[in-house]
Amino acid sequence: MNKIAVIVGSGGQDGTLLTSNLESLNYSVVGIKRGDIDLLNSEKVTELILNVQPDEIYYLAAYHQSSEDKVGGDIEVFKRSIEVHALSVINFLDCILKHKNTCRFFYASSCLIFRGSNNEVLTEDSHYSLENYYAISKISGGSLVKYYRDNKNIFACTGFLFNHESSLRTENYLSKKITSYVAQLSESSNDKLSLGSLDMFVDWGYAPDYVEAFRRILQTSSPDDYIIATGVKSSIKDFVKIAFEHVDLDYRKYVTVDPNILIRKNEIRIGSAKKLMKATGWKPSISFQEMVKKLVDIEIKKFKST
């Protein structure tokens, strides 16, 4: 029989890509988008699990405080972060324990839980950072996963996701901002691309590769936590330069640095996926350079079709 998967957060980039990935492998996929059910309501979560009887659950839901933290102040941000990244996770883990203990559970965490370093390549054992509510709540969710795995014998895993891009990013993401601008650019254009920095370094990967890692993690013989990253350090300038050169243009004619654009503190986070590669055979399918060119090509095609 085909496997059944529930994807919580199916409407985002990763959820959309994972849906396609799993369906290509003949999974039956049930997608849960924002507002479909109250994730804080344990009865609703139990009803979902009992009705669907999933073999795998991918918990990709996230509350991004950067886009919404002006709404209710610090207390509201922390409350909503904990609700999405931890309290709702308990409902799923507890329901699996009580009603479907053969179901495997994947929790999407973030590289932002780790302390940045100019020299250290991050591993699953690296020190956590408690500098913002997003990190604190994601650490809480990952700790719950570990608790249920170690103490309740649930097959539950956490993936620590480093930056990963696709054409599904929205315009407020840096990668989309750059590639969309390049796709619509002509040599006579007077509009400048304003960026907050060119000097930040990022571990950038290709999002379709990352959702494949999600799936592979749940196929291992025993549950564990894994970093999903490329281990390659690239700057924003590298991204910009590759994108512009791909259309035979010099980025220096079009890009300006605006100090008024707020950017996250320049903490370098480069991850080692050695543990993941050893356990699952996963590896990136394309390089950073190939990814940037591919994203530009997709944007050009979309622009010409409009």
Sequence and secondary structure as in RCSB ss.txt:
>XXXX:A:sequence
MNKIAVIVGSGGQDGTLLTSNLESLNYSVVGIKRGDIDLLNSEKVTELILNVQPDEIYYLAAYHQSSEDKVGGDI
EVFKRSIEVHALSVINFLDCILKHKNTCRFFYASSCLIFRGSNNEVLTEDSHYSLENYYAISKISGGSLVKYYRD
NKNIFACTGFLFNHESSLRTENYLSKKITSYVAQLSESSNDKLSLGSLDMFVDWGYAPDYVEAFRRILQTSSPDD
YIIATGVKSSIKDFVKIAFEHVDLDYRKYVTVDPNILIRKNEIRIGSAKKLMKATGWKPSISFQEMVKKLVDIEI
KKFKST
>XXXX:A:secstr
   EEEEETTTSHHHHHHHHHHHHTT EEEEE TTSS TT HHHHHHHHHHH  SEEEE     HHHHTTTTHHH
HHHHHHHIIIIIHHHHHHHHHHHH TT EEEEEEEGGGB   SS EE TTS B  SSHHHHHHHHHHHHHHHHHH
HH   EEEEEE  EE TT  TTSHHHHHHHHHHT  TT    EEES S  EE  EEHHHHHHHHHHHTTSSS   
EEE     EEHHHHHHHHHHTTT  GGGTEEE TTS        EE  HHHHHHH    SS HHHHHHHHHHHHH
HHHHH 
